Amino acid sequence: MPMDKRIETLKLRHASLEDEIGGEEQRPNPDQFVISELKKEKLKLKDAIFTLEAT
């Protein structure tokens, strides 16, 4: 997979996680564990995007 395509795929997943986090936070009783796990995954994606863009 070309690097630009990989970065774009990671950015789309990052945005998707942002939507998932927002949806979970809007629930009447948001699950803090789920939010925490989604945020961890989002941070890992951000780090991967940064690393790929730096190369």
Contacts in CASP RR format, 6 or more apart in sequence:
PFRMAT RR
TARGET T0000
AUTHOR 0000-0000-0000
METHOD contacts of the structure
MODEL  1
MPMDKRIETLKLRHASLEDEIGGEEQRPNPDQFVISELKKEKLKLKDAIF
TLEAT
1 9 0 8 1.000
3 52 0 8 1.000
3 55 0 8 1.000
6 52 0 8 1.000
7 49 0 8 1.000
7 52 0 8 1.000
7 53 0 8 1.000
10 45 0 8 1.000
10 48 0 8 1.000
10 49 0 8 1.000
10 52 0 8 1.000
11 49 0 8 1.000
13 45 0 8 1.000
14 42 0 8 1.000
14 45 0 8 1.000
14 46 0 8 1.000
14 49 0 8 1.000
17 38 0 8 1.000
17 41 0 8 1.000
17 42 0 8 1.000
17 45 0 8 1.000
18 42 0 8 1.000
20 38 0 8 1.000
21 35 0 8 1.000
21 38 0 8 1.000
21 39 0 8 1.000
21 42 0 8 1.000
24 30 0 8 1.000
24 31 0 8 1.000
24 34 0 8 1.000
24 35 0 8 1.000
24 38 0 8 1.000
25 35 0 8 1.000
END
